[in-house]
């Protein structure tokens, strides 16, 4: 599997309900020193994300325009357009997304994520 396909798979695992509800799976995918600039403007840590996702009203997500930029042999930037499907609890939304993934001890983990809303 090429790196772009592998990172797309890892990124979209984080969009799945079963992974979002599983703290062990999230800790495997998200680096200990992770932080996120959320669509809401909130700055999130790994533990805050894991706690928030535990009680989340899940919405399906779709990815398009996925791109990989290799920043170093062990650091990759991925960017894409995200779409959150509407549910009875939340309207649909579109955003631009970026994540930095870092290879540590033979495993890629998300180091940073940012969501920018498209209005």
KABELSUL-V747794 format. One line per field, one symbol per residue. ss: DSSP state (H for helix, E for strand, L for the rest). psi: psi as a letter, one per 30 degrees, with the letter a starting at -180 (. if undefined). burial: 1 if it has 16 or more other ideal C-beta (glycine too) atoms within 10 Angstrom, else 0. A space follows every 10 residues. Layout:
ss = ???
psi = ???
burial = ???
This chain:
ss = LLHHHHHHHH HHHLLLHHHH LLHHHHHHHE EEEEEEELLL LLEEEHHHHH HHHHLLLLLL EEEEEEEEEE EELLEEEEEE EEEELLLLLL LLEEEEEEEE EEEELLEEEE EEEEEEEEL
psi = kleeeeeeee efeffkeeef fjeeeefefk legklkjlef fkkkleeeee eefegkjkkk kkklhkkkjj flfgkkkkll kkkkkklffk lllklkkkkk kkjkhgkkkk ekkkkjkj.
burial = 0000001101 1001100011 0100110011 1001110110 0001010011 0010000110 1000010100 0000010101 0111000000 0010101111 1100000111 111110000
